[in-house]
Amino acid sequence: MSDIKEIAKNNKFTNYLRDSWHELTKVTWPTKNQAVRLTIIVLGVCLAFAAILTLIDFVFGEGHSYLIQWAFDSANSAQ
């Protein structure tokens, strides 16, 4: 029986789990108010970036459509 305990003691996976649990006990977890505030900040930043990317996509899409129409008009006027 002591052989099993010795093997478990020197097992890399067991050591990893033990060390991970030990590190988790050192973590300073945020309070509820901090968690809510930080979540709102993250959501706000995500929404702002989504709006900026939507605007950029719209501008490039309109520019692409304009260039295609311009090329089509140029090809037709050359004939």
Biopython code that builds the backbone (N, CA, C, O; Angstrom):
import numpy as np
from Bio.PDB.StructureBuilder import StructureBuilder

atoms = [
    (1, "MET", "N", (0.825, -1.192, 0.000)),
    (1, "MET", "CA", (0.000, 0.000, 0.000)),
    (1, "MET", "C", (0.867, 1.253, 0.000)),
    (1, "MET", "O", (0.495, 2.252, -0.616)),
    (2, "SER", "N", (1.994, 1.224, 0.665)),
    (2, "SER", "CA", (2.859, 2.397, 0.693)),
    (2, "SER", "C", (3.474, 2.645, -0.685)),
    (2, "SER", "O", (3.845, 3.775, -1.005)),
    (3, "ASP", "N", (3.584, 1.581, -1.508)),
    (3, "ASP", "CA", (4.090, 1.768, -2.871)),
    (3, "ASP", "C", (3.153, 2.637, -3.686)),
    (3, "ASP", "O", (3.606, 3.487, -4.452)),
    (4, "ILE", "N", (1.842, 2.434, -3.530)),
    (4, "ILE", "CA", (0.859, 3.233, -4.265)),
    (4, "ILE", "C", (0.936, 4.694, -3.833)),
    (4, "ILE", "O", (0.874, 5.592, -4.672)),
    (5, "LYS", "N", (1.069, 4.937, -2.537)),
    (5, "LYS", "CA", (1.180, 6.307, -2.042)),
    (5, "LYS", "C", (2.473, 6.953, -2.537)),
    (5, "LYS", "O", (2.498, 8.143, -2.850)),
    (6, "GLU", "N", (3.536, 6.170, -2.606)),
    (6, "GLU", "CA", (4.817, 6.691, -3.089)),
    (6, "GLU", "C", (4.742, 7.028, -4.572)),
    (6, "GLU", "O", (5.284, 8.045, -5.004)),
    (7, "ILE", "N", (4.071, 6.177, -5.359)),
    (7, "ILE", "CA", (3.909, 6.430, -6.788)),
    (7, "ILE", "C", (3.054, 7.687, -7.000)),
    (7, "ILE", "O", (3.380, 8.532, -7.832)),
    (8, "ALA", "N", (1.960, 7.801, -6.241)),
    (8, "ALA", "CA", (1.085, 8.960, -6.358)),
    (8, "ALA", "C", (1.810, 10.237, -5.934)),
    (8, "ALA", "O", (1.556, 11.310, -6.482)),
    (9, "LYS", "N", (2.692, 10.123, -4.981)),
    (9, "LYS", "CA", (3.425, 11.277, -4.490)),
    (9, "LYS", "C", (4.395, 11.802, -5.553)),
    (9, "LYS", "O", (4.630, 13.008, -5.637)),
    (10, "ASN", "N", (4.948, 10.916, -6.351)),
    (10, "ASN", "CA", (5.918, 11.303, -7.369)),
    (10, "ASN", "C", (5.301, 11.436, -8.771)),
    (10, "ASN", "O", (6.017, 11.685, -9.741)),
    (11, "ASN", "N", (3.991, 11.274, -8.875)),
    (11, "ASN", "CA", (3.318, 11.377, -10.161)),
    (11, "ASN", "C", (3.258, 12.840, -10.592)),
    (11, "ASN", "O", (2.854, 13.698, -9.808)),
    (12, "LYS", "N", (3.658, 13.132, -11.834)),
    (12, "LYS", "CA", (3.692, 14.508, -12.325)),
    (12, "LYS", "C", (2.294, 15.129, -12.360)),
    (12, "LYS", "O", (2.115, 16.295, -12.009)),
    (13, "PHE", "N", (1.304, 14.336, -12.788)),
    (13, "PHE", "CA", (-0.061, 14.854, -12.855)),
    (13, "PHE", "C", (-0.592, 15.180, -11.464)),
    (13, "PHE", "O", (-1.221, 16.220, -11.268)),
    (14, "THR", "N", (-0.346, 14.308, -10.509)),
    (14, "THR", "CA", (-0.771, 14.550, -9.131)),
    (14, "THR", "C", (-0.089, 15.793, -8.575)),
    (14, "THR", "O", (-0.724, 16.605, -7.901)),
    (15, "ASN", "N", (1.194, 15.941, -8.854)),
    (15, "ASN", "CA", (1.918, 17.131, -8.399)),
    (15, "ASN", "C", (1.343, 18.394, -9.039)),
    (15, "ASN", "O", (1.215, 19.433, -8.392)),
    (16, "TYR", "N", (1.000, 18.283, -10.321)),
    (16, "TYR", "CA", (0.409, 19.430, -11.012)),
    (16, "TYR", "C", (-0.909, 19.839, -10.359)),
    (16, "TYR", "O", (-1.136, 21.021, -10.104)),
    (17, "LEU", "N", (-1.767, 18.875, -10.092)),
    (17, "LEU", "CA", (-3.048, 19.184, -9.458)),
    (17, "LEU", "C", (-2.858, 19.782, -8.068)),
    (17, "LEU", "O", (-3.527, 20.748, -7.703)),
    (18, "ARG", "N", (-1.953, 19.209, -7.305)),
    (18, "ARG", "CA", (-1.684, 19.697, -5.950)),
    (18, "ARG", "C", (-1.152, 21.133, -6.001)),
    (18, "ARG", "O", (-1.595, 21.988, -5.233)),
    (19, "ASP", "N", (-0.201, 21.396, -6.907)),
    (19, "ASP", "CA", (0.362, 22.739, -7.027)),
    (19, "ASP", "C", (-0.683, 23.740, -7.530)),
    (19, "ASP", "O", (-0.719, 24.886, -7.081)),
    (20, "SER", "N", (-1.525, 23.304, -8.457)),
    (20, "SER", "CA", (-2.577, 24.192, -8.958)),
    (20, "SER", "C", (-3.546, 24.568, -7.843)),
    (20, "SER", "O", (-3.927, 25.732, -7.716)),
    (21, "TRP", "N", (-3.941, 23.594, -7.042)),
    (21, "TRP", "CA", (-4.850, 23.867, -5.933)),
    (21, "TRP", "C", (-4.195, 24.820, -4.930)),
    (21, "TRP", "O", (-4.848, 25.719, -4.401)),
    (22, "HIS", "N", (-2.922, 24.618, -4.678)),
    (22, "HIS", "CA", (-2.196, 25.478, -3.749)),
    (22, "HIS", "C", (-2.158, 26.916, -4.277)),
    (22, "HIS", "O", (-2.330, 27.861, -3.506)),
    (23, "GLU", "N", (-1.935, 27.088, -5.580)),
    (23, "GLU", "CA", (-1.905, 28.427, -6.164)),
    (23, "GLU", "C", (-3.283, 29.081, -6.131)),
    (23, "GLU", "O", (-3.391, 30.291, -5.928)),
    (24, "LEU", "N", (-4.333, 28.293, -6.328)),
    (24, "LEU", "CA", (-5.689, 28.855, -6.296)),
    (24, "LEU", "C", (-6.056, 29.378, -4.913)),
    (24, "LEU", "O", (-6.871, 30.292, -4.794)),
    (25, "THR", "N", (-5.468, 28.812, -3.875)),
    (25, "THR", "CA", (-5.749, 29.319, -2.530)),
    (25, "THR", "C", (-5.110, 30.682, -2.301)),
    (25, "THR", "O", (-5.504, 31.399, -1.381)),
    (26, "LYS", "N", (-4.117, 31.057, -3.136)),
    (26, "LYS", "CA", (-3.444, 32.345, -2.994)),
    (26, "LYS", "C", (-4.143, 33.464, -3.769)),
    (26, "LYS", "O", (-3.824, 34.637, -3.574)),
    (27, "VAL", "N", (-5.087, 33.119, -4.640)),
    (27, "VAL", "CA", (-5.742, 34.101, -5.498)),
    (27, "VAL", "C", (-6.625, 35.026, -4.668)),
    (27, "VAL", "O", (-7.349, 34.584, -3.776)),
    (28, "THR", "N", (-6.550, 36.314, -4.978)),
    (28, "THR", "CA", (-7.447, 37.286, -4.376)),
    (28, "THR", "C", (-8.612, 37.473, -5.341)),
    (28, "THR", "O", (-8.466, 38.109, -6.384)),
    (29, "TRP", "N", (-9.756, 36.921, -4.992)),
    (29, "TRP", "CA", (-10.913, 36.967, -5.877)),
    (29, "TRP", "C", (-11.610, 38.309, -5.750)),
    (29, "TRP", "O", (-11.653, 38.871, -4.656)),
    (30, "PRO", "N", (-12.164, 38.845, -6.849)),
    (30, "PRO", "CA", (-12.846, 40.137, -6.785)),
    (30, "PRO", "C", (-14.165, 40.033, -6.021)),
    (30, "PRO", "O", (-14.792, 38.976, -5.950)),
    (31, "THR", "N", (-14.555, 41.164, -5.458)),
    (31, "THR", "CA", (-15.852, 41.207, -4.795)),
    (31, "THR", "C", (-16.951, 41.215, -5.861)),
    (31, "THR", "O", (-16.671, 41.351, -7.052)),
    (32, "LYS", "N", (-18.182, 41.071, -5.426)),
    (32, "LYS", "CA", (-19.296, 41.067, -6.370)),
    (32, "LYS", "C", (-19.377, 42.396, -7.112)),
    (32, "LYS", "O", (-19.580, 42.412, -8.326)),
    (33, "ASN", "N", (-19.220, 43.505, -6.403)),
    (33, "ASN", "CA", (-19.275, 44.824, -7.032)),
    (33, "ASN", "C", (-18.153, 45.008, -8.061)),
    (33, "ASN", "O", (-18.381, 45.555, -9.140)),
    (34, "GLN", "N", (-16.945, 44.551, -7.723)),
    (34, "GLN", "CA", (-15.833, 44.647, -8.660)),
    (34, "GLN", "C", (-16.100, 43.801, -9.897)),
    (34, "GLN", "O", (-15.830, 44.234, -11.017)),
    (35, "ALA", "N", (-16.629, 42.598, -9.701)),
    (35, "ALA", "CA", (-16.909, 41.707, -10.830)),
    (35, "ALA", "C", (-17.962, 42.310, -11.750)),
    (35, "ALA", "O", (-17.832, 42.240, -12.972)),
    (36, "VAL", "N", (-18.999, 42.898, -11.175)),
    (36, "VAL", "CA", (-20.056, 43.519, -11.985)),
    (36, "VAL", "C", (-19.494, 44.717, -12.736)),
    (36, "VAL", "O", (-19.762, 44.878, -13.926)),
    (37, "ARG", "N", (-18.724, 45.553, -12.064)),
    (37, "ARG", "CA", (-18.148, 46.742, -12.693)),
    (37, "ARG", "C", (-17.208, 46.359, -13.838)),
    (37, "ARG", "O", (-17.274, 46.943, -14.920)),
    (38, "LEU", "N", (-16.344, 45.391, -13.604)),
    (38, "LEU", "CA", (-15.408, 44.965, -14.648)),
    (38, "LEU", "C", (-16.131, 44.296, -15.813)),
    (38, "LEU", "O", (-15.717, 44.441, -16.964)),
    (39, "THR", "N", (-17.197, 43.570, -15.527)),
    (39, "THR", "CA", (-17.984, 42.954, -16.602)),
    (39, "THR", "C", (-18.625, 44.021, -17.479)),
    (39, "THR", "O", (-18.631, 43.906, -18.704)),
    (40, "ILE", "N", (-19.160, 45.053, -16.851)),
    (40, "ILE", "CA", (-19.767, 46.152, -17.611)),
    (40, "ILE", "C", (-18.719, 46.854, -18.471)),
    (40, "ILE", "O", (-18.994, 47.221, -19.613)),
    (41, "ILE", "N", (-17.532, 47.038, -17.928)),
    (41, "ILE", "CA", (-16.452, 47.674, -18.698)),
    (41, "ILE", "C", (-16.090, 46.814, -19.912)),
    (41, "ILE", "O", (-15.945, 47.334, -21.018)),
    (42, "VAL", "N", (-15.946, 45.516, -19.712)),
    (42, "VAL", "CA", (-15.594, 44.613, -20.815)),
    (42, "VAL", "C", (-16.681, 44.624, -21.882)),
    (42, "VAL", "O", (-16.376, 44.694, -23.073)),
    (43, "LEU", "N", (-17.941, 44.555, -21.472)),
    (43, "LEU", "CA", (-19.039, 44.585, -22.436)),
    (43, "LEU", "C", (-19.075, 45.912, -23.190)),
    (43, "LEU", "O", (-19.331, 45.934, -24.393)),
    (44, "GLY", "N", (-18.822, 47.006, -22.495)),
    (44, "GLY", "CA", (-18.801, 48.315, -23.153)),
    (44, "GLY", "C", (-17.693, 48.418, -24.190)),
    (44, "GLY", "O", (-17.913, 48.920, -25.292)),
    (45, "VAL", "N", (-16.507, 47.943, -23.838)),
    (45, "VAL", "CA", (-15.388, 47.969, -24.794)),
    (45, "VAL", "C", (-15.691, 47.081, -25.995)),
    (45, "VAL", "O", (-15.404, 47.458, -27.131)),
    (46, "CYS", "N", (-16.269, 45.902, -25.755)),
    (46, "CYS", "CA", (-16.637, 45.005, -26.857)),
    (46, "CYS", "C", (-17.667, 45.650, -27.774)),
    (46, "CYS", "O", (-17.548, 45.558, -28.995)),
    (47, "LEU", "N", (-18.670, 46.298, -27.207)),
    (47, "LEU", "CA", (-19.680, 46.974, -28.024)),
    (47, "LEU", "C", (-19.075, 48.135, -28.815)),
    (47, "LEU", "O", (-19.442, 48.354, -29.969)),
    (48, "ALA", "N", (-18.161, 48.873, -28.209)),
    (48, "ALA", "CA", (-17.513, 49.980, -28.913)),
    (48, "ALA", "C", (-16.697, 49.453, -30.095)),
    (48, "ALA", "O", (-16.774, 50.005, -31.192)),
    (49, "PHE", "N", (-15.925, 48.402, -29.882)),
    (49, "PHE", "CA", (-15.149, 47.833, -30.981)),
    (49, "PHE", "C", (-16.054, 47.258, -32.055)),
    (49, "PHE", "O", (-15.748, 47.367, -33.242)),
    (50, "ALA", "N", (-17.163, 46.649, -31.660)),
    (50, "ALA", "CA", (-18.109, 46.114, -32.639)),
    (50, "ALA", "C", (-18.680, 47.244, -33.488)),
    (50, "ALA", "O", (-18.824, 47.096, -34.701)),
    (51, "ALA", "N", (-19.003, 48.369, -32.862)),
    (51, "ALA", "CA", (-19.537, 49.513, -33.611)),
    (51, "ALA", "C", (-18.486, 50.069, -34.572)),
    (51, "ALA", "O", (-18.798, 50.402, -35.715)),
    (52, "ILE", "N", (-17.245, 50.166, -34.106)),
    (52, "ILE", "CA", (-16.170, 50.678, -34.966)),
    (52, "ILE", "C", (-15.940, 49.740, -36.146)),
    (52, "ILE", "O", (-15.804, 50.195, -37.282)),
    (53, "LEU", "N", (-15.897, 48.442, -35.888)),
    (53, "LEU", "CA", (-15.686, 47.480, -36.975)),
    (53, "LEU", "C", (-16.862, 47.461, -37.947)),
    (53, "LEU", "O", (-16.670, 47.281, -39.150)),
    (54, "THR", "N", (-18.073, 47.646, -37.436)),
    (54, "THR", "CA", (-19.238, 47.726, -38.312)),
    (54, "THR", "C", (-19.137, 48.941, -39.220)),
    (54, "THR", "O", (-19.427, 48.850, -40.413)),
    (55, "LEU", "N", (-18.733, 50.065, -38.672)),
    (55, "LEU", "CA", (-18.572, 51.287, -39.470)),
    (55, "LEU", "C", (-17.486, 51.093, -40.529)),
    (55, "LEU", "O", (-17.683, 51.464, -41.686)),
    (56, "ILE", "N", (-16.364, 50.528, -40.154)),
    (56, "ILE", "CA", (-15.278, 50.286, -41.112)),
    (56, "ILE", "C", (-15.743, 49.333, -42.210)),
    (56, "ILE", "O", (-15.447, 49.556, -43.384)),
    (57, "ASP", "N", (-16.464, 48.278, -41.847)),
    (57, "ASP", "CA", (-16.978, 47.324, -42.827)),
    (57, "ASP", "C", (-17.941, 48.017, -43.789)),
    (57, "ASP", "O", (-17.899, 47.772, -44.995)),
    (58, "PHE", "N", (-18.798, 48.869, -43.268)),
    (58, "PHE", "CA", (-19.746, 49.599, -44.113)),
    (58, "PHE", "C", (-19.013, 50.498, -45.098)),
    (58, "PHE", "O", (-19.343, 50.527, -46.283)),
    (59, "VAL", "N", (-18.010, 51.238, -44.603)),
    (59, "VAL", "CA", (-17.255, 52.165, -45.465)),
    (59, "VAL", "C", (-16.534, 51.390, -46.565)),
    (59, "VAL", "O", (-16.583, 51.789, -47.729)),
    (60, "PHE", "N", (-15.873, 50.298, -46.219)),
    (60, "PHE", "CA", (-15.169, 49.516, -47.236)),
    (60, "PHE", "C", (-16.145, 48.856, -48.211)),
    (60, "PHE", "O", (-15.856, 48.755, -49.404)),
    (61, "GLY", "N", (-17.287, 48.414, -47.717)),
    (61, "GLY", "CA", (-18.291, 47.828, -48.599)),
    (61, "GLY", "C", (-18.825, 48.830, -49.602)),
    (61, "GLY", "O", (-18.969, 48.521, -50.785)),
    (62, "GLU", "N", (-19.119, 50.037, -49.125)),
    (62, "GLU", "CA", (-19.594, 51.093, -50.027)),
    (62, "GLU", "C", (-18.509, 51.490, -51.026)),
    (62, "GLU", "O", (-18.794, 51.722, -52.201)),
    (63, "GLY", "N", (-17.258, 51.568, -50.553)),
    (63, "GLY", "CA", (-16.148, 51.887, -51.457)),
    (63, "GLY", "C", (-15.971, 50.817, -52.519)),
    (63, "GLY", "O", (-15.719, 51.122, -53.685)),
    (64, "HIS", "N", (-16.104, 49.570, -52.115)),
    (64, "HIS", "CA", (-15.995, 48.452, -53.057)),
    (64, "HIS", "C", (-17.109, 48.536, -54.099)),
    (64, "HIS", "O", (-16.851, 48.370, -55.291)),
    (65, "SER", "N", (-18.325, 48.787, -53.670)),
    (65, "SER", "CA", (-19.451, 48.920, -54.604)),
    (65, "SER", "C", (-19.232, 50.089, -55.557)),
    (65, "SER", "O", (-19.519, 49.982, -56.749)),
    (66, "TYR", "N", (-18.728, 51.199, -55.039)),
    (66, "TYR", "CA", (-18.460, 52.364, -55.879)),
    (66, "TYR", "C", (-17.412, 52.038, -56.934)),
    (66, "TYR", "O", (-17.575, 52.403, -58.098)),
    (67, "LEU", "N", (-16.337, 51.355, -56.543)),
    (67, "LEU", "CA", (-15.280, 51.015, -57.498)),
    (67, "LEU", "C", (-15.786, 50.063, -58.579)),
    (67, "LEU", "O", (-15.422, 50.206, -59.746)),
    (68, "ILE", "N", (-16.610, 49.107, -58.207)),
    (68, "ILE", "CA", (-17.161, 48.181, -59.194)),
    (68, "ILE", "C", (-18.066, 48.930, -60.162)),
    (68, "ILE", "O", (-17.995, 48.708, -61.371)),
    (69, "GLN", "N", (-18.906, 49.808, -59.652)),
    (69, "GLN", "CA", (-19.796, 50.592, -60.520)),
    (69, "GLN", "C", (-18.981, 51.509, -61.423)),
    (69, "GLN", "O", (-19.304, 51.661, -62.601)),
    (70, "TRP", "N", (-17.941, 52.116, -60.892)),
    (70, "TRP", "CA", (-17.075, 53.001, -61.677)),
    (70, "TRP", "C", (-16.387, 52.217, -62.788)),
    (70, "TRP", "O", (-16.316, 52.685, -63.925)),
    (71, "ALA", "N", (-15.876, 51.021, -62.467)),
    (71, "ALA", "CA", (-15.224, 50.200, -63.485)),
    (71, "ALA", "C", (-16.225, 49.770, -64.552)),
    (71, "ALA", "O", (-15.897, 49.752, -65.739)),
    (72, "PHE", "N", (-17.434, 49.425, -64.143)),
    (72, "PHE", "CA", (-18.471, 49.024, -65.108)),
    (72, "PHE", "C", (-18.841, 50.195, -66.013)),
    (72, "PHE", "O", (-18.977, 50.020, -67.224)),
    (73, "ASP", "N", (-19.007, 51.388, -65.439)),
    (73, "ASP", "CA", (-19.336, 52.565, -66.217)),
    (73, "ASP", "C", (-18.191, 52.929, -67.161)),
    (73, "ASP", "O", (-18.435, 53.322, -68.302)),
    (74, "SER", "N", (-16.963, 52.803, -66.707)),
    (74, "SER", "CA", (-15.802, 53.103, -67.551)),
    (74, "SER", "C", (-15.714, 52.139, -68.728)),
    (74, "SER", "O", (-15.402, 52.542, -69.849)),
    (75, "ALA", "N", (-15.989, 50.869, -68.466)),
    (75, "ALA", "CA", (-15.942, 49.867, -69.535)),
    (75, "ALA", "C", (-17.034, 50.132, -70.565)),
    (75, "ALA", "O", (-16.795, 49.986, -71.764)),
    (76, "ASN", "N", (-18.228, 50.521, -70.119)),
    (76, "ASN", "CA", (-19.326, 50.799, -71.035)),
    (76, "ASN", "C", (-19.110, 52.079, -71.826)),
    (76, "ASN", "O", (-19.510, 52.151, -72.988)),
    (77, "SER", "N", (-18.496, 53.079, -71.239)),
    (77, "SER", "CA", (-18.276, 54.349, -71.948)),
    (77, "SER", "C", (-17.137, 54.215, -72.963)),
    (77, "SER", "O", (-17.089, 54.978, -73.927)),
    (78, "ALA", "N", (-16.228, 53.269, -72.768)),
    (78, "ALA", "CA", (-15.125, 53.057, -73.699)),
    (78, "ALA", "C", (-15.615, 52.386, -74.970)),
    (78, "ALA", "O", (-14.962, 52.495, -76.008)),
    (79, "GLN", "N", (-16.726, 51.707, -74.917)),
    (79, "GLN", "CA", (-17.231, 51.003, -76.111)),
    (79, "GLN", "C", (-17.950, 51.935, -76.949)),
    (79, "GLN", "O", (-18.457, 51.553, -78.004)),
]
sb = StructureBuilder()
sb.init_structure("model")
sb.init_model(0)
sb.init_chain("A")
sb.init_seg("    ")
for serial, (resi, resn, name, xyz) in enumerate(atoms, 1):
    if name == "N":
        sb.init_residue(resn, " ", resi, " ")
    sb.init_atom(name, np.array(xyz, "f"), 0.0, 1.0, " ", f" {name:<3s}", serial, name[0])
structure = sb.get_structure()
